[in-house]
């Protein structure tokens, strides 16, 4: 019998506002909500954030992203050491022009630029924080 290993189904991010963070990543990565998780009628969308405790974004051919409601969250202070990254997402683009384009998109969606190494000849990259303070990288691969 061949070795069998668990498959990673999704990465789960804690947040104090599951809808806002899910929407940020849905727009940034072009993902879609799992059936039943989409924002729906105004009366459903107006439900208090604490009543929506779990949302999932589908990523055909890749890992899913899930969002779990928590009461409080200490955002990473990276690159300072007080609160470490704990987890971050690495994403790639094909060239520096795409890095610039995706940087503009991320910032327009509310990301915060933490580090800019776009002038690095070997690995141009930028590090951002999402709406909840989770770091993520966009780099040229």
BAMI-341596 format. One line per field, with one value per residue: residue number from 1; residue in three letters; x, y, z of N, C-alpha, C in turn. Coordinates in Angstrom, 3 decimals. Layout:
BEGIN
k	(NUM,...)
r	(ALA,...)
n_px	(X,...)
n_py	(Y,...)
n_pz	(Z,...)
ca_px	(X,...)
ca_py	(Y,...)
ca_pz	(Z,...)
c_px	(X,...)
c_py	(Y,...)
c_pz	(Z,...)
END
This chain:
BEGIN
k	(1,2,3,4,5,6,7,8,9,10,11,12,13,14,15,16,17,18,19,20,21,22,23,24,25,26,27,28,29,30,31,32,33,34,35,36,37,38,39,40,41,42,43,44,45,46,47,48,49,50,51,52,53,54,55,56,57,58,59,60,61,62,63,64,65,66,67,68,69,70,71,72,73,74,75,76,77,78,79,80,81,82,83,84,85,86,87,88,89,90,91,92,93,94,95,96,97,98,99,100,101,102,103,104,105,106,107,108,109,110,111,112,113,114,115,116,117,118,119,120,121,122,123,124,125,126,127,128,129,130,131,132,133,134,135,136,137,138,139,140,141)
r	(UNK,UNK,UNK,UNK,UNK,UNK,UNK,UNK,UNK,UNK,UNK,UNK,UNK,UNK,UNK,UNK,UNK,UNK,UNK,UNK,UNK,UNK,UNK,UNK,UNK,UNK,UNK,UNK,UNK,UNK,UNK,UNK,UNK,UNK,UNK,UNK,UNK,UNK,UNK,UNK,UNK,UNK,UNK,UNK,UNK,UNK,UNK,UNK,UNK,UNK,UNK,UNK,UNK,UNK,UNK,UNK,UNK,UNK,UNK,UNK,UNK,UNK,UNK,UNK,UNK,UNK,UNK,UNK,UNK,UNK,UNK,UNK,UNK,UNK,UNK,UNK,UNK,UNK,UNK,UNK,UNK,UNK,UNK,UNK,UNK,UNK,UNK,UNK,UNK,UNK,UNK,UNK,UNK,UNK,UNK,UNK,UNK,UNK,UNK,UNK,UNK,UNK,UNK,UNK,UNK,UNK,UNK,UNK,UNK,UNK,UNK,UNK,UNK,UNK,UNK,UNK,UNK,UNK,UNK,UNK,UNK,UNK,UNK,UNK,UNK,UNK,UNK,UNK,UNK,UNK,UNK,UNK,UNK,UNK,UNK,UNK,UNK,UNK,UNK,UNK,UNK)
n_px	(0.849,0.689,2.254,0.099,-0.875,-2.179,-4.113,-3.666,-6.284,-7.161,-6.159,-6.538,-7.525,-7.573,-9.781,-11.291,-13.409,-14.996,-16.313,-15.300,-12.541,-12.608,-13.764,-11.777,-9.655,-11.030,-11.429,-8.748,-7.451,-9.231,-11.064,-13.822,-16.796,-17.626,-20.527,-23.342,-21.922,-21.713,-22.243,-25.556,-28.949,-29.880,-30.786,-29.480,-26.816,-26.580,-26.288,-24.760,-21.172,-20.152,-21.957,-21.456,-19.311,-17.556,-16.199,-15.622,-13.409,-13.229,-10.710,-10.025,-8.005,-6.103,-5.113,-7.729,-9.022,-9.953,-11.917,-12.038,-14.001,-12.912,-12.770,-10.842,-7.743,-4.307,-2.598,0.120,3.333,5.386,7.962,9.022,9.653,7.754,5.096,5.058,4.979,3.630,2.070,2.109,1.084,2.496,2.653,2.848,3.925,4.460,6.322,7.984,6.321,3.788,3.938,3.896,1.328,-0.318,0.346,-0.832,-3.528,-3.769,-3.262,-5.386,-7.475,-7.172,-4.894,-1.785,1.390,4.296,6.967,9.206,10.859,11.144,13.100,15.067,17.293,17.486,15.211,12.537,10.166,7.257,5.989,3.002,0.364,-2.745,-6.236,-6.644,-4.153,-2.516,0.446,1.342,2.989,3.937,5.712,8.154,8.399)
n_py	(-1.180,2.170,5.068,7.306,10.630,13.398,15.823,19.237,21.331,23.955,27.283,28.932,32.013,33.993,36.580,39.709,40.538,38.734,38.959,41.339,40.743,38.406,39.445,41.255,39.463,37.968,39.818,40.601,38.229,37.174,35.168,32.901,32.713,29.955,28.005,29.401,31.048,33.509,37.091,38.031,38.755,42.070,41.943,39.693,40.338,42.385,41.216,41.093,41.168,39.336,37.269,35.919,33.520,32.037,31.807,30.731,30.826,29.742,28.279,27.311,24.608,25.268,26.065,26.652,29.591,30.304,31.973,32.860,33.950,35.863,37.150,39.076,40.266,40.396,42.282,41.443,42.803,42.836,44.295,44.568,42.917,42.440,41.265,38.398,37.281,34.813,33.456,33.737,34.677,33.742,35.029,35.058,36.875,37.394,39.384,42.601,44.696,43.554,43.202,45.875,46.580,44.826,45.686,48.230,47.432,45.949,47.947,49.697,48.133,48.232,47.235,47.480,48.693,47.105,46.500,47.272,45.819,46.022,46.789,44.919,42.970,40.174,39.034,40.646,42.095,42.812,43.383,43.179,44.149,42.691,43.593,42.756,42.719,40.578,39.517,39.454,38.445,39.653,38.580,38.534,35.798)
n_pz	(0.000,-0.931,0.574,2.175,2.471,4.337,2.583,1.963,2.346,2.661,3.601,6.606,7.824,10.679,11.751,12.657,11.202,9.129,6.619,5.431,5.190,3.631,1.315,0.529,-0.213,-2.144,-4.195,-4.664,-5.554,-7.410,-6.703,-5.901,-3.929,-1.800,-2.358,-0.885,0.790,-0.354,-0.375,0.150,0.055,1.165,3.853,4.827,4.381,6.159,8.589,11.740,12.029,13.956,13.828,11.510,11.175,9.636,6.457,3.088,0.347,-2.950,-4.998,-7.909,-8.772,-6.904,-3.490,-1.150,0.478,3.751,6.227,9.538,12.176,14.908,18.242,18.977,17.622,17.297,15.152,12.976,13.584,11.897,9.965,12.528,15.674,17.706,17.369,15.652,12.154,11.931,9.978,6.484,3.182,0.115,-3.070,-6.656,-9.576,-13.125,-13.964,-13.434,-14.239,-13.900,-11.158,-10.305,-11.217,-9.713,-7.195,-7.122,-7.273,-4.857,-2.928,-3.489,-2.642,0.039,1.277,3.104,2.424,3.439,2.928,0.355,-2.128,-4.825,-6.541,-6.450,-8.162,-8.282,-7.014,-7.253,-5.088,-3.071,0.162,1.927,4.230,4.970,5.471,8.093,9.108,8.427,6.933,3.439,0.444,-2.756,-5.403,-8.074,-10.107)
ca_px	(0.000,1.520,2.045,-0.920,-0.672,-3.295,-4.037,-4.006,-7.500,-7.289,-5.465,-7.555,-7.045,-8.418,-10.079,-12.406,-14.492,-14.816,-16.780,-14.381,-11.289,-12.916,-13.984,-10.458,-8.939,-11.811,-11.122,-7.321,-7.053,-10.249,-11.648,-15.275,-17.292,-18.266,-21.984,-23.942,-21.108,-21.752,-23.158,-26.859,-29.944,-29.440,-31.050,-28.444,-25.540,-26.571,-26.076,-23.562,-20.005,-19.951,-22.867,-20.844,-18.052,-16.722,-16.442,-14.618,-13.230,-12.761,-9.587,-9.884,-6.637,-5.196,-5.640,-8.817,-8.810,-11.101,-11.832,-12.671,-14.265,-12.379,-13.156,-9.780,-6.591,-3.161,-1.962,1.575,4.090,6.520,9.232,9.382,9.533,6.796,4.111,5.594,4.052,2.904,1.721,1.897,0.841,3.400,2.025,3.811,3.535,5.519,7.326,7.887,5.123,2.659,4.105,3.394,-0.128,-0.952,0.549,-1.893,-4.786,-3.752,-3.397,-6.740,-8.381,-6.967,-3.649,-0.752,2.726,5.221,8.350,9.317,12.135,10.854,14.312,15.999,17.478,17.318,13.843,11.721,8.979,6.676,5.274,1.844,-0.523,-4.142,-7.072,-6.528,-2.752,-1.745,1.361,1.386,4.026,3.809,7.050,8.337,8.970)
ca_py	(0.000,3.383,6.036,8.313,11.798,14.332,16.894,20.561,21.775,25.404,28.076,29.652,33.258,34.592,37.983,40.249,40.827,37.720,39.403,42.326,40.106,37.519,40.298,41.750,38.419,37.597,40.790,40.599,37.017,36.742,33.914,32.884,32.176,28.652,28.147,29.739,32.038,34.798,38.089,37.809,39.814,43.075,41.549,38.737,41.058,43.280,40.460,41.558,40.337,38.236,36.180,35.205,33.132,31.212,31.941,30.036,31.228,28.661,28.586,26.129,24.204,25.718,26.053,27.559,30.459,30.369,33.090,32.485,35.079,35.851,38.344,40.068,39.792,41.301,42.257,41.306,44.053,42.604,43.644,44.607,41.566,42.301,40.239,37.823,37.034,33.594,32.851,34.727,34.124,34.116,34.987,35.422,37.480,37.059,40.419,43.807,45.445,42.914,43.522,47.242,46.558,44.160,46.564,49.242,46.757,45.621,49.194,50.205,47.295,48.520,46.676,48.410,48.292,46.956,46.431,47.376,45.392,45.867,47.085,43.801,42.312,38.725,38.683,41.821,41.749,43.750,42.738,43.973,43.632,42.752,44.411,42.275,42.778,39.414,39.842,38.649,38.903,39.491,38.653,38.135,34.451)
ca_pz	(0.000,-0.981,1.657,1.943,3.313,4.306,1.588,2.489,1.671,2.684,4.604,7.360,8.424,11.709,11.508,13.429,10.253,8.091,5.296,4.873,4.787,2.505,0.136,0.137,-0.947,-3.330,-5.239,-4.964,-6.270,-8.369,-6.232,-5.773,-2.665,-1.722,-2.422,0.396,1.504,-1.042,0.194,-0.487,0.221,2.139,5.233,5.220,4.397,7.309,9.821,12.438,11.727,14.891,13.492,10.383,11.782,8.763,5.019,2.281,-1.045,-3.811,-5.863,-8.764,-9.038,-5.856,-2.130,-0.809,1.632,4.649,7.162,10.800,13.054,16.268,18.987,18.857,16.870,17.313,13.830,12.931,13.558,11.003,10.254,13.951,16.237,18.807,16.995,14.417,11.049,12.250,8.700,5.434,1.855,-0.967,-4.384,-7.688,-10.849,-14.082,-14.227,-12.597,-14.644,-13.220,-9.740,-10.129,-11.414,-8.579,-6.046,-7.187,-6.916,-3.431,-2.170,-3.700,-1.854,1.455,1.804,3.534,1.990,4.555,2.452,-1.100,-2.710,-6.246,-7.306,-6.266,-9.459,-8.193,-6.642,-6.942,-4.309,-2.115,1.258,2.329,5.273,4.569,6.345,9.470,9.492,7.993,5.828,2.224,-0.486,-4.202,-5.942,-9.466,-10.159)
c_px	(0.893,1.235,0.963,-0.709,-1.926,-3.063,-4.418,-5.183,-7.596,-6.394,-6.542,-6.910,-8.043,-8.611,-11.226,-13.570,-14.349,-15.234,-15.793,-13.093,-11.511,-13.093,-12.671,-9.745,-9.711,-11.454,-9.650,-6.939,-8.084,-10.881,-13.170,-15.663,-17.791,-19.776,-22.537,-23.166,-21.143,-22.585,-24.477,-27.737,-29.444,-29.682,-30.010,-27.094,-25.433,-26.411,-24.764,-22.396,-19.835,-20.889,-22.405,-19.472,-17.135,-17.139,-15.313,-14.616,-12.633,-11.659,-9.355,-8.410,-5.648,-5.836,-6.805,-8.350,-10.091,-10.840,-12.668,-12.794,-13.627,-12.754,-12.116,-8.583,-5.493,-2.488,-0.450,2.214,5.309,6.756,9.713,9.008,8.429,5.747,4.580,4.518,3.124,2.512,1.655,1.720,1.893,2.651,3.033,3.127,4.702,6.610,7.061,6.672,3.882,2.730,3.567,1.872,-0.828,-0.741,-0.544,-3.236,-4.856,-3.967,-4.803,-7.767,-8.186,-5.731,-2.708,0.590,3.659,6.681,8.335,10.729,11.942,12.075,15.387,16.103,17.213,15.893,13.061,10.472,8.502,5.918,4.197,1.236,-1.940,-4.934,-6.970,-5.088,-1.926,-0.827,1.127,2.373,3.543,5.220,7.094,9.023,9.405)
c_py	(1.242,4.280,7.013,9.433,12.648,15.368,18.204,21.083,23.289,26.000,28.916,30.870,33.731,36.065,38.429,40.652,39.891,38.217,40.376,41.656,39.153,38.335,40.861,40.706,37.951,38.529,40.756,39.420,36.518,35.414,34.024,32.277,30.751,28.897,28.365,30.780,33.419,35.801,37.962,39.023,40.816,42.648,40.538,39.454,41.971,42.549,40.927,40.620,39.156,37.064,35.399,34.780,32.337,31.433,31.259,30.612,30.057,29.164,27.374,25.832,24.617,25.606,27.016,28.458,30.462,31.452,32.761,33.707,34.853,37.171,39.452,39.430,40.838,41.234,42.098,42.686,43.929,43.837,43.796,43.267,41.389,41.222,39.662,37.604,35.860,32.806,33.983,34.007,34.637,33.972,35.471,36.083,37.273,38.105,41.650,44.647,44.868,43.167,44.916,47.286,45.940,44.938,47.616,48.643,46.491,46.879,49.770,49.411,47.467,47.909,47.805,47.864,48.268,47.010,46.475,46.997,45.183,46.157,46.003,43.034,40.806,38.297,39.936,41.387,42.926,42.920,43.709,43.380,43.743,43.574,44.020,42.287,41.576,39.825,38.912,39.286,38.737,39.626,38.128,36.779,34.145)
c_pz	(0.000,0.225,1.263,2.944,3.287,3.204,2.244,1.686,1.590,3.745,5.277,8.023,9.472,11.382,12.401,12.529,9.059,6.712,4.676,4.393,3.618,1.224,-0.374,-0.715,-2.175,-4.486,-5.637,-5.851,-7.279,-7.990,-6.177,-4.428,-2.837,-1.727,-1.020,1.176,0.853,-0.253,-0.555,-0.328,1.264,3.584,5.727,5.327,5.614,8.636,10.446,12.167,12.674,14.621,12.261,10.844,10.869,7.317,4.280,0.872,-1.809,-4.729,-6.761,-9.064,-7.966,-4.488,-1.988,0.330,2.447,5.685,8.381,11.695,14.421,16.938,18.877,18.172,16.967,15.953,13.946,12.892,12.654,10.146,11.697,14.582,17.279,18.536,15.666,13.354,11.340,11.007,7.700,4.111,0.894,-2.279,-5.415,-8.878,-11.817,-14.266,-13.361,-12.970,-13.962,-11.712,-9.450,-10.242,-10.201,-7.279,-5.995,-6.791,-5.418,-2.583,-2.300,-2.888,-0.349,2.070,2.211,3.072,3.191,4.123,0.930,-1.522,-4.213,-7.113,-7.144,-7.587,-9.412,-7.872,-6.254,-6.167,-3.493,-1.076,1.727,3.591,4.740,5.590,7.817,9.964,9.114,6.838,4.622,1.263,-1.921,-4.739,-7.366,-9.460,-11.575)
END
